[in-house]
Amino acid sequence: MSVVAAGRAAARPLLRRVLERLLLLFVAVSCAYLLAAVALNPRENYEGQRPPPSAEAVDAALDAYNLNDETPLARRYAVWVLGVVVGDFGRTWDGASVTEELSRRVGVSVRLLAAGAVLGCVGGVLLGTWTGSRRGGTVDRVVTGVSFVLISVPVVVVAVSLQNAALWANQVTGLELLRVTGEATPGLAGGAGERLADRLRHLVLPTLAVALPQIALYSRYQRTLVADQIGADYLRTARAKGLTRSRAVVRHALRITLVPASAYFGYSLALLLTSTVFTEQVFGWHGVGEYLFESIGQGDVNAVAAVCCFGAVCVTAAGVVSDAARALLDPRTRTG
């Protein structure tokens, strides 16, 4: 009975945080729609047509897509919220389904970010742990310098530099080792293995463009955490019991430092959505970031709100995962 009670006590704080984040998600999504509805004007798309449609035809089209700025904002918001509840984000100004287009774009962005995010997180933790346990050494200084350069340089510069380096490597070798644009080669004929290899060649550069800045950022944070633990009593005790320096750091210091790092990594991964806009533009991937830019230019209220909703969901999910990771790594957090 005590085990059941302890389990309920452990789950109660986590459940409370989940409910709080869901409330914040609703507020954030609502603000995103209201701001988009006030700031954007989809009516301009019809005014630019030649010959321009009549005012009655424009109002009828905007009414059909819940985009008419002459309709009270509260009514438009209520219609939009009821649609979102059932998974319908509405229509664009020209009648296309926002839900279908967003689903396709999300798949592209996930394929672009997944490998880079995992490589950036794991690589940053390992590199930061290694340099933190050897603070002040030659390797630590070199990694610190390179990391500061990568953190200071905009993501678009990193992406273009990788693209130029790949073009140079292809020219020197005379082979298409790496593809610099697109997600796949259009009209490629061949078996499943050849198509998979082609997609991997297209994926290498965007993955590095996403991962390298993340490795630099995470390694700096992890290095500081590990360096602060090197002189701790528990590590000296572990060394005295016969553990090597590396084993003591990995077995003890790494687990302790992952507790505060988990929250930082979770929210940083969610913010990758902002940097993927430039990566998609440079490498020609048609994902969520490109969709957001196009929608803002066209005054597409429903599309902009849908992308913002997706971003808010990612941030909320990152917070929930971060809380769960902290609960697993540090039992003290389960009691609230």
Secondary structure, DSSP 8 states (H G I E B T S, - for coil): -HHHHHHHHHHHHHHHHHHHHHHHHHHHHHHHHHHHHHH--THHHHHTSSS---HHHHHHHHHHTT--TTS-HHHHHHHHHHHHHTT---B-TTS-BHHHHHHHHHHHHHHHHHHHHHHHHHHHHHHHHHHHTTTTSHHHHHHHHHHHHHHHS-HHHHHHHHHHHHHHHHHHHTS--S--SSSS-TT--S-HHHHHHHHHHHHHHHHHHHHHHHHHHHHHHHHHHHHHHTT-HHHHHHHHTT--HHHHIIIIIHHHHHHHHHHHHHHHHHTHHHHHHHHHHHHT--SHHHHHHHHHHHT-HHHHHHHHHHHHHHHHHHHHHHHHHHHHH-GGGGG-
